[in-house]
Amino acid sequence: MKKMKKQVRPTNSGKADPGPDALWVKRLLANLEDSFRKALPFFRQYLVNNPQVALKQRLVILEAVETVSRKEPLSCTKRLMTAVISLKLPKMTDLMQPALKAHYTTETYVHRRIALCYGIIAPLIPKAELEAFLESDIMPKMMDSVTSKDIAVRGSVCFTLSHIARAVKAAGVAFTSKEKVLGVLMDFIKDQPRDGSSPSICKQVLYACFFLSQVRPVLRKQQMALVRLSVVEILSLPSKTRSGHSLEKVYSGNARCLLVLLRDILKQDFTPDTLVELLQPLQALCLSPHDLTRFRATAMVTTLLRFYQKESESVQVQGKVPVGRILASLVPRCLEPEPEGIKMALKSIKALMHIWLHGEGRDFFRDSLDNMMRYMDENSSVSCTCADLTQVIGRCLPQLQMETLVQSLIQGVGDCQPSSAHGSCTFLGSLLQAYPTELTGMFAPVIHGFLGLWDADETLRKSMRQVVCQLARMDKVAAINSLISYTSLADSNVQHLRWYSELWEAMAVNSLNPWTLSALVKYLQTAISGGHTVAACAILDNLSKFRPETLRMQFAELFSVLLPLLGPETPAPAAGLSVKIAAVQALKVLLSRKELDQEANQFEQSRAWELIWEEGREAEGIVLLTTALMRFAVLVLPDVVPKLCQQYSTMGKSQKLCVAAFFCALLQKSLSHLLDSSLLAVVIKKILEISEEPLEDIQRLAVQGLKALPKEEILRHALEQLHLLTGALSMWVMDGKPVVLKAISSLVTLLHLCEVGTATKLIPKAYHTAKECLESVNSEIRRATVVLLGVLLKRAFGNKALQKQCHGSLARLLLHLGDSRPAVSQACQLALQQCAPYFSGLNMVMEDHFNRETFIFTAFIREVNSVLQLRYPDTMGVYQNVALRLTKSCHHNIRSCAAVFIGALLEKMEKGFFNFLSRKKLNKGLSDLLKDPFSRVQKAAAEVKTGFHQA
């Protein structure tokens, strides 16, 4: 028994297998002996029924039976088990299971005892019969125990599987159930919490997995999955359990098992690829935010690399081990605050570089490496460490490995340990400076990585800015292109934007080579759209250095970007960072041309530039500039106008002002004839859109431009908007809202500007469309329509041909005071107040009622009716028709208001007025409202009816 116990204990040599604690083994053996003791009577009965059993085995079993009957301890359990095995396992297990069930009522005990029997018996089975017995009897009967959720059963199963694996390995046979069993055990480990709450069972399961991984068949994929799982499970183990007990012994035992497993894998498959796979999960843990996990992972990497170094002395492995990636995970650890962590990392680096430098012709580098390591041991400052590593690495690593190293160092810059992050950044800058040509292609990844570290501390930010300056000095185009490529990373986060600007500024302070024009245009557009002042100034400064002939090849793109930059800058820019100054200089170069000296003089004479510089008069300067520009640049307008239209929606206030001034100038009578009809239509459409801007300065420019249009153009575009509005209303439920609002707004603008003749043609159609818009369920459309009715009323007043539309508009404004949406009702009040001066007597009534603390709609309508019947008796038929029409409105609030209006009309007829009105129609309309499905409408109609009869 002692010999068996000794064999299951692990050693560091890798030749013996790790096993459970001695006390646990002793307890398991005692349970096994007890199980045999209870099963012996069944074995004796089996001998009676089977006389063919050999005499030797028969005597051993009978002797054990007699010993048990005398209640004495069994003398030789091993000899007894050998004899029992001769009975053949199927018969033995059939006999033991009922024997155990007879003594134990709990299934857990039965499963545990049988599982233990299998584990102790397996090593005693003849090698020739082991594989067959395993697959035909042991494993089929053990699978229920393997998948058991009972922790006690699982522990016994792990003990048994360890011994089975040992027996299989010693016999040199295959274990065909290996993949299935390993899969179940690995799933169990994954499901356990990594908080130290159940270290014992996880330890037992891991031991069983380690044993099974060493037997045939070799399942490389599953084996590597076991390594990754074990690394995370073991190295992430906390230092203490929840109850405060230390887990260091558990960790140490598991770590030794893992190292044995890793070494066995290397021996089975001794290639650099295998080493890389083994190190992959360890590298990630080397960057863990937890100090203990980082130290454990680094220690594991060190041990593994040194083992690989020792075993690879006779193997040529140059060019296969990814030194760059591995080295990058170790360099930050050389700058740990704890001396032990630094020493461990230095040992890892030394082993890694010796692996890489192994081979002929590398002795010089190995000597340099040894000298460097000794020096780094004595002086571990950031600058010295990085300089020494750069010196050795740069001379022995090929291009691909260097790029891999840089890529991995970028991740190291984000290390959770500040000193390590600073070291990675310094090392990265050292490499880029030492090997600029070889690492030009890594500019983009470096900048991309830096942009994501906007929340780093100031020391690290300073190091990153220095690296960016190095990139700019080495290759300006590549550096700027890389920075521009990731403009989208500068999101709404204020700190991120500030950090992005810091990187631009770091790059702008360097004296660099000129950019190419095609790249310049793209850079400028991106910088402007991103709002990066420093970038824009730097790019515009370089733009001014190009020859005018070269710039004109990109005239449309450049002009459409530069023009919006001529507006006022708010707040005032810092010294040397004025985009406007840089844009003016660049635009002067773009517009300069020898054969156009006269036009250039006109620019100066017209004071265009002076007005652009004068605060508040930038728009005037742009109008003058455009007027002079049109004399020779009209051919490029078809390219410029669409670009400005496309960019307008993303512009700020200052930029929109410049574009509005430009379009206003194009619509002047002296210039509009130079535009073809399609381009003119685009400009008018855009200026109508601009007229909707809430900013007064921009609105004024748009109106100024529209006023210059011929009346035919205004009529044509107004009819076009009406047609668009009619089409949109037919499908307003399906995304018509934006189209309707835009068309109504454009109509309002054009009706304000058109002359009387044009208005006479437009108002009837606009009024008809407005009636439909007021029935919309969308309150924004109804509010916009109220504004349109106000304009229609003012333009139609005094025109006998438009009397119906004028008073119809007034009637609808009065009735929609009761709209369910306050925004619509308030818009009606404002429109009525603006139109009241046109109607004699109404101004005082509206001022009186609208200024009251409580607005009473009924009293207001009755008083308005009194004024209207005195002043405009011939138009009362219009009000009757509107009221009757609105009794069918889809809005019940409006139907209530219609009832009040009808009551006011009927009240006047009772007193002898408006005899020409059709009382029959009005009464029928009122009667219909009494049957309305809404109680509010019924109540309003009833009150009006009662009040009428009382009167």
N, C-alpha and C positions, 0 to 999 in steps of 0.2 A: 504493500500500500504506500509505503514511504517513497518507493521508487517512482510510482505512478504520480504521486503528488509533486515530486521534484521535476518530473518531465513537463508538466504543464506551466511551470513558471517561466516568464520571459527573461531573456538576457539581451545584452546590447550587441552581441555578436551577430544576431539575425538568424542563427542556426536553430535555436530553440524558440518555441512559440510562447507568446504571452498567455497567462491564464489567470483565473480568479484568485482571491485571497485564500490562504491555507485553512483558515477556520471554516470558511464557506465550503471548501472541498471536503473537509472532515465531516461536516454536517450532512452533506449530500451522500457520502459513503455510508454513513450510519443509516440514513433513510433507505438506501439501496439494500443494505443487509436486512433491515426490517422487512422490506418487500419480499425478499427471497424467503425469509423465515415464514411468512404467511402463505407463500405459494408452494412450499415443499410438500404438504399433504396432497396437493393436486398432482405434483410430479410423481409421487409414489403411486398414486392410482393409475397414472399414465403408464408407468413401468409394468404394472400388473396386466394392463390391457395390451401392451406391446412388448412381447418377449424378445423381439429381434434386436433390442437395444444392446450394445456391446457390454460385456461383463464389467470392464474397467469403469465406464461411465455409470453403470448401474450401481456399482458398489459405492462410488463417491456420493451419489445422490442419496442412497439408502443410509449411508453413514451420517450425512447431514440431517436426514429426517430424524434419526435416533437422537442426535445431539439436540435438536430442537425440542423433541419430546421430553428430554431430561432437563429442559430449560437452561441449557448451557450455551455459551457463545460459540459461534461457528469458528472453526480453527483455520480454515484456508478458503477464503471467499473466492480467490482467483481460480483455484482448482475446481471449486463447485461450479463457477460460471462456465468454465471450459467444458465441463461435463454436460451442463444444461444446453450449451450451444449445440452439442452433438445431437440433441433431440430435434434439431432444425428449428429455426426461428418461428415459422408460422405456428407450429404446435406450441412453442414456448409462450408466445404472446397470448395465444388463445387460452392457455392455462393460467397465466398470471393475472389477466384482467378480471375474471370472475373471482379469483382469490382475493384481490385487493378490494373489489366492490363489496365482498362479503364482510370486510373489516372496517371500511370507511363509507360513511353515508354521503360525504361531499365529493362531487365530481372533480373538484380542484385537486384534492389529494390523490385521487386515482390517476389523473392525467400527469401530475408531477412525478409520481413514483414510476410510472411506465416510461415516461420520457427519460428519467434518470437511468433506468435499466438499459435503455437503448444506448445511452452515452457510454456507460461502463463496459457494456458487452461488445460494442462495435470493434474496439481495438483487438479483441480476442478472437474475432471471426477469422478463419483462414483466408489469406489474401485472394486465393483463387475464387472464393465464394462471396467475397465482400460486396462487390459491385452488384451482383444479382440480388443478394439479400437486401441491400439498401433500397433498390428500386422496386422490388416485389413486395416487401413486407414493411421495413422500417419507415420509409418516407411516406407511403400512402397512409399509414396509421398515425404518423406524426403531424401531418399537415394541419389537422384541426387544432393541435396544440400550438403550432407555429403561428397560426392566424388568431390565436386566442387573445381576447382583450384583458384577460386576467394577468396582472403583473407577476404574480408568483409562478404561474404556469410558464409565462414567457421567460422568467429567469432560469427555470429548469431546462427549458428547450434550448436556450443559448448555451448552457453548460454542455448539453448533449451534442449540439451541432459542432461545438468546438472540438469535442473528442472524435466525432465522426469525421470531421475534416482532417484531423491529425491522423486517423487511421487510414483514410483514403490517400492522403499524401504519402504515408509510409508504404502503402501497398502499391503505389504507382498506378492506380486505376483512375477512371474518370467518375465524376459525381454529376450525373445528368440532370439532377434537380437543382443544381447550383443557381442558375439564373432566376428561377422562380422564387427560391428561398431567399436569396439576396435581395430581390426586389421587395419582398414582404418586409424584411428587416429594415431596409433603407426607408421605406414608407413610414414605418413606425418611428424611426429617428426624426424624420421631417415633422411628424405631428407633435413631437414633444416640445414644450416651451424651453427656450434657451435662457432660463433664469436661475438655473441651479436647483430647481425644486425637485427634480428626480434624477440626480447624477448617477445613482447606483445602477438603475435599470439601463440607462443609456450606455453606461460603461460596459455592462454585460453584453448588450446588443452589438456595440462596436467591436468588442473582442470577437464575438462570433463572426461578424462580417470580415474582420481581418483574417481569421483562420480560413474562412471559406474562399476568400479571394486568392489564396495561394494554391488551390487545387485545380486540377483540370476539369473541364475545358477552360482555356484562357479566354475570358470575355472582356476584351480591351475597353470597349465602350462603357460597359457597366462598371468596370474597374476604375476608370477615370471619373465616372459619376460618383463612385464611392469616395474617391479621394477628395473631390470638391465638397461633397457633403460632410466628410469627416473634418476637413479643414475649418469649415464654418462652424461646425458643432463644437470642435475642441478649442480652437483659438478664440472663439467668441464666448467661451465659458467664463462667467464672472468669477471674481476672486473669492466670493463668499456666497452662501445660500441665503435665502430670505431670513432664516432663523439666526444667521450670523456665523454659521460653521464654515471653516475654511475648506475650499475645494482644491487646494493646491496639489494634494496627493492624487486626487482624481485626474486633474489636468496633467500632471507629470506622467502618470501611467498611460493615459490616452495618447499623450504626445509621443511617448516611446513607441507605442503600438503603431501610430501613424508613420513615424520614421521607418520602422521595420517594413511597413506596407510600401512606402515610397521607394525604399531601397530594393525591395523585392521586384517592384515594377521595373525599376531601372535595369535590374539584372536580367529580367525576362525580355525586355525590349530596350536595349541599350542604344538609343538614338537621341540626337539633340531635340527632335520633335517631341519625344516623350518628356524630356526635361522641361520643355516650354509648357507643355500641358500641365505638368505637375506644379510649376511655379505660378501659373496663371491665377488661381484663386488666392495664392499667398501674396502676390503683388498687390491685389486689391486691398487686402487686409493690412498691408504695409502703410496704406494711406488712411487707415481708420482714425476716427476722431478720438478713440479711446486709447490712452497711453499703454495700458496693459496689453491690449490686442495688438497694437503696433509692435511692441517689444517681442511678444511671442512669435508673431509672423516673421519678423526680421531674424529671430533666432532660428526658426525653422528653415528659412531660406539659406542662412549661413551654413547650417549643418548639411543641407541637401547639396549645395554648391561644392562644399569641401569634399563630400563623398563622391560627387560626380567628377571633381578634379582628380581625385586619387585614382578612380577607376578608369579614367580616360587617358592616362599617361601614354598608353600604347595605341590610342585611337586618334585618327586625324579628324578633327571636328571644326576646323576653321570655316567661316563663312556660313555656318548653319545656325549657330546659337544667336538669338536676337539680343545681342548685348545691349543695344540702345534702349530697348523697352525695359529690360530688367534693370539696367543701370539707372534709368530715370526714377524708378521706384525706390532705389537705394540712396541716391544722392541726397534727397531731403532728410533722410534719417541720419546723415553725417552731421546734421546741424540740430539734433535733438538737444533739449536742455539737460538731459541726464547723460553723464559720461558713459554709463554702461551701454546705452542705446547707440552712442557714437562709435564705440569700439566694435560693437556687433556689426554695424553697417560697414565699417572699414574692412572688417574681415570678409564680409560678403563681396565687397567690391574687389578686394584682392583676389579671392578665389575665382570670381567671374572673369577678371582680366587674365588670370593665369590660364583659365580654360580657353579663352579666346586666343591668347598669344602662344599656345602650345604648338610646336612644330619647328621645322628648320627655318633659319633666317630670322627668328624672332627673339633671339637671346638679348639683343641690344634693348628691345622694348621691355623685356622682362626685368632686366637690370634697372632700367629707368623706373619701371613700376615699383620695384622693391624700394628704391630710393625715395620715390614719391610717397609711398605708404608710411615709411619711417618718418618723413618730414611732416606728413599730415597727422600722425600720432602725436607729434610734439606741438604742432601749431594748427589748431582746427578752426581758424577764423574763416569767415565766408569767402573773402577775397582770395586767400591763399589756397583754400580747398578748390575753388572753381578754376583758378589759374593753373594749378597742377593737373587737375583732371583734363582740362582743355588741352594742355600740352601733350599728354600721353594719348588721349582718346583720338584727337584729331589726326594723329599720325598713323594710327593702326586700324581705325574703323573705316569701312567703305562707305560710299555715298548713301546707300539705302539704310544702313544702320545709323548713320548720322541723322538722317531725316526721322527715323523712328525714335531716336533719342530726343530730338527736338519736340516731336509730337507728344511724347510722354512727359517731358519737362513742362510743357504748357499745362498739363493736368497738375503737375507738382506745384505750379505757381498758386493754385487754389488749395494748397494743403492747409489742413486745419491748424497746424502748428505754425505760428507767425514766423519764427526763425527759419523753419524749413521752407516755407513759401518764399521768403526773401532769398534764401540760398538757391532755390530752383530758378528764380528770376535772374539772379546774378550769373549763375552758370549758363543760363540760356543766352543772356546778352554776351557773355564771354565767347560762347561758341559762334554766335552770329557775327561777331566782330572779327573773330579769327579766320572764319571761313565764309566770307560773304558770297563768293561766286558759287560755291557748292550748295549753299542753303537759301538762295534767292527764292526758290519755289516754296519755302516755308513761311514767307512773309504773311500770306493770308491766314493760315492757321494760327500764327502767333497773335496777330491783331484781333482775330475773331475770339481767341481765348481771353485776351486782355479785356475786350469790351464787356464780357460777362462778369468781370470782377469789379464792378463799379462800387461795391460796398466794402472794398479792402481798406486796410488802415493806411495812413498817409505814408509811412515808410515804404510799404510795398507799392503804393501808387507812384511814388517818386522813382522807384526802380523800374517800373513798367514804362514810365515816360522816357526814361533814359534809353531803354531798349528801342522804343519807337523812334527816337532821334537817330539811333544807330541805323535802323532800317531805312530811314529817309536819306541819310548820308550815303548809304550803299547803293540804293536804287530808288529814285524818287517815284517813277511811274509805277513800279510794282507796289511800293508802300502806299501811295495814294489810292491806287486801284483797289488794294485790299481794304483800306479804310472805308472807301465809298461803297464797296460791295456789301458792307454790313451796316449801312445807314439805318435799316429797318430795326436794328437792335436798340436804337435811341428812341425808346418809347416815351410814354407820358410821365415816367418816373423822373422827378426833378434831379435827383442825384445821378441818375444814369445819363441824362442830358448833359449835366455838368462834367461828368467824367469823359463823355464823348468829346466835348469841346476842349477839355484839357489835352486829349491826345492830338486833336487837330492843331492846337496851339504849339504843342511840343514839336510837331512836324513843320509848322510854319516858320519857326525861328531859324531853320537851317538854310544855308545857301545851297540851292539844288539846281539840277539841270532842267531845262525847259521841258514842258509837256508837249505831247503831240496834239494837234488841233482837234481831231476826232474824239480823242479821249477827254480833252478839255471841255468840249461842249457837254458831254455826258456827265462829267464831274460837276460842272457848274449847275446843270439842271437838278442833279441829285442833291447837291449842297443847298441850293435855294429852296427846293421843296422840303428839305429836312430842317430848314431854318438855322443852319449852322453858319453864323456870321464869320467866324475865323476862317472856315474852309472857303466861303465865298470870296472873302477878301484876298486870300492867298491865290485862288484860281484867277480872279479878275486881274490881279497884279501881273500874273504871267501872261494873261490874254493881251494886255497892253503891249507886250514885247513882240507880238507877231506882226508880220508885214500885212498891210491892208489887203493886198491882193489875195493873200492866203485866207484871211478872215472872211472875205466875201464869198468864198466857196461854201461857207456854212452860214450865209447871211440870215436866212429865215429863222433858223434855230437860235442863233445868237441874239438877233434883234428881239425875238419873242421872249427871251430870258432876260435881256438887259432892260428893256422898256419898263417892266413893272418895278424895277429897282430904283427908279428915279424919284419916287415919292418920298414924303417926309419920313424920317426915322424917329420912332418913339419907343422907348426913351432914347435920349441922345446917346450915341455910341461912344465907347471908350476911345481914347486916342489911338489912331492908327487902325481902327476896326470899323470904319465907316464903309458900308457896302455901297452907299450912294456915290461917294467920291470915287471909289474904284470902278463902279459901273459907268459913270460919266466919262472917265478917262478911256475906258475900253470902247464905249460907244463912239467917242470922237475918232478913235482909230478905225473903227469899223466903217464910219461914214466918210472918212477922208479919201479923196481921190483927186489926182492931179488935174484931170480934165473938168473937174467940178469945183474949181476954186471959186467961181462966181456964186454957186449955190452955197458953198461953205461960208462965203462972206455974208450971204443973206441970212444964214443961221445967226451969225454974230450981230448983224444989223437989226434983225427982228427981236433981238434980246432973248432968244429962246433959252440959251444956256443960263443967262442971268436970272431969268424968271424961275428956272428949275432950281437954282441955288437959293432963291428967296423963299423964306418960310411962308407957307400958306398960298403960294402962287405957282406951285409946281404944275398944276393942271393947265394953267395958261401957257406955261412954257412948253408943255408937251403938245398942246394944240398948235402952237406956232412951229414947233419942230416937225410935226407931222405934215403941216401945210407945205413947208419947204421940202421935206423928204419926198412928197408925192410927185415932185417934178421930175425925179429921175428913178424912183424906186417903185413905181406903180406895178411893174411886172412881177415883183416878188410878193405883192399883197396876197394873191391866192394861196401862198404858202404860209404867210405870217398870220393872217386872220384866223384860220382854223386852229392854229396852235394856241393863240391867245384865248380863243373861245374854250378850248379844251382845258386850259390851265386855270381859267377864271374861278371855278368853284372851289379850288384849293388855295386860293390866294388870301392874304390878309387885307385889312382895310387900306393900307397905303398902296399896295400893289393893285387892288381893284380900282382905286382912284386913277392911277396911271392908265389902265386899260380903258376905263370909261372916257377919259380925255382923248385917247387915241381914236376910239370909235366915234366920238362926238365930232372930231375934226374931219373924219372921213365922210360924214353926212352933210358937211357944209355944201352949199350950192356950188361953190367954186371947185369942189372935188368930187362930189357924188356922181357927176357925169363921167368921170374917169373909170368908174367901177362897172364891170359887166353886171347884168341883171341878177345872176345867180349869187355873185359875191355880195351885191347890195342887199339881197334878201337875207343872207346870213348875218350881215352887220345889223340890219334892222331888227331881226329876231333877237339878236343878242342884246341890243340896246334896250329893247322892250323888257327883257329879263333884268337888265341892270336897273331899269327904272323902278323895280320892285324892292330895291335895296333899302333897308331901314335908315341908312346913313344919308343925311341931308345933302352933303356935298356931292356924293355920287349920284343921287337922284337928280339934282340940279343939272349936272352935266348930261345925263341921259335925256332929260326933257329939252335941254338946249339943242341937242343933236336932232331929236325928233321934230322939233319946230322948224328945222331947216328943210324938212322933206317936202316935196311937192304934194298937193292935195290928192293927186291920183294914187300916189304910193300909200298915203295914210288910208284911203278908202280901201285899196286892195288888201292891205294887211289887216285892216279891221274886219273885212268880210271873211278873210282867211281864218281869223280867230273865231268869228261867229260859226263858221262851218266846223271848225275844230271843236268848238264848245258843244254844238248840236250833236256831233258824232260821239263825243265823250259822254254826254248825258244819256244816250241810248244804252250805254254799257257802264254806267257809273259804279255799279256794284262790283264790276270786275276791273279794279285798279284805275277807275276813271278819275278819282279824286285829284291827283296832282295835275292832270291835264286840265280839268275844269277850273281849278283855282288859278292856274297860270293863264288860261285864256280869258277869264273874267278880269284879272289884273291888267292884262294887255289891253283889253277893251276900255277899261276905265282910263288908262293913260291916253289912248288914241282919241277917245271922246273929249277929253280935256283939251286936246291940241287941235282938233279938226275945225275947219271953218263951218259956217252955217249950212251951206249947201251940202257938204259932206255929212254933217250931223243929221240933216233931214232924211237922207238916204239910209243912214245907219240905225237911227233910234227905233223905228217900228220893228225891225228885225231883232234888235237887241232887247227891246221890251218883251217881245214874245218869248224869247229864250229865257229872260230873267224870271218870267212867271213859272216856268218849269223848274228852274234852279231853286226857287223858294220852297218847292215841295220836296226837296232832297232831305233825306234822313241825316245827312252830314251837316252838323252845325257850322263848320268852317265854310262850307259852300254857301249856306244861307247867309252867314255874316258878310261874306264877300259880295253876294248878290245885293244885299242892302246898300252897300257902298255904291254898286253900279246903278241902282235905282235912284240914289241921290244925285248922281251925275246926270242920269237921263232926265230927271225932273228939271234940274237947272238949265240944261241945254235945250229942253223942249218948251220951257216957259215963254210965253209971248208969241209962240209960233202956232198960228191957227191950225196949220196942217198937223200939228203934233199935240193938239189939245187932249185927245183921248189918252195918249201915252203919258202926258204930264200929270193929269188928275188921276189916272190909273196908278201911276207910281206913288202919288201921295196917299191914295187909299190903301195900298198894300203896305206902305210904311206905317200908317196908323194902325192897321190891324196886326201887324207883326210886332207891335209893342208888347203883345202878350205871349211872345215866343217862350217856349219852355227853357231855353238856354239864355242865361243872363247876358252872355257876350253878344247874342243876336239882338236882344232887346235894347241893350245899351247902344249898339250900332244904329238902331232905328232912331233912338232919341237924338243921337249926334247928327244924323242925316236930316231929321226934321228941323232941328235947331238951325242948321246951315241953310235949309231951304225956306224957312219961315219968312225971312224978309221979302221973298218974292210974292207972298200971298198977304194981301192987306188984311189986318185984323188977327191973323193967326199968331203973330210973333208974341203978342201980349198973353194970349191964352197959353201958349206952350211955356213961356217963361214962368207964368204963375203956377201951372200944374207941375212942371218938372222940378221946380225948386221947393215944392212942398215936402215935408218930412215923410208923408205917406202918399204915394201916387195911387189915385183911384181911377181906374181905367174907364168905368161907366160914366162918371161925371165929366171926365175929359172928353170922351167921344160925343156926348150930348152937346157940350159947349162948342166943340169944333164944328158939329153939324149946323149949329145956329149961325156960326160965322159963314160957313160955306154957302148956306141957302140964301143968305143976304147978298153975298159978294158974287157968287158964281152959280146962280140958279139954273142956267142952261146946261151945266155939267153934272147935275145930280144923278142923271141916268147912268153915268160912268160909275159912280159910287155904288148905286144899286146893283149893277151887274157884277162889280168886284165882290160885294158882300155876298151875293147869291152864289157866285162861283166858289167862294171860300167856305161855304157850308159843306162842300164836298172835299175839303182839304184832308190830307192824310194825317195832319197834326190836330189832336183834339183841342189843344189850347187855342189854336187859330179858329176852330169851329165855334168855340165859346165866344171869342171876340166878334166873330161874324154875327152871332145872335144879338149881342149888345148893339152892334152897328145897325142891324135890321130894326131893332126896337126903337133906336133913335130916329130912323127914317119914318117908321110908322107913326111915331109920336107927332112928328111935324105934319104928317098928312091928316091926322085927327083934328089938328088945330086949323086946318084949312089950307095948309101949304102943300106945294108939289102935287097938285091934283092930277098932273099928267103922269105921275108914277103909277106903276101897276101894283095896287094894294094886294091884288090876288096872288101875284108871284111872291111878294114879300111874306104874306101870311103862310103860303104853302112852304116856303123855305123855313119859316119859324116852326111850323108843324113838324117838318121832317127832323128838325133838331130836337124836338121834344121826344122823339123815338130813338135818339142817338144811343149807342151802346155804352157811352161813358156818362156816368152820373153827373159829372161836372158840367158837361154840355147841356144835359137835360135841365139841370138846376138853373143855368144861365138863361135858357130859353123860357123856362117857367116864370122866372122873375121878370123878364121883359114882358111876357104876356100879361102877367098880373098888373104890372105897372101901367101898361097900355089901357087895360079895361078900367082901372081906377081913374086914370086921367080922363 
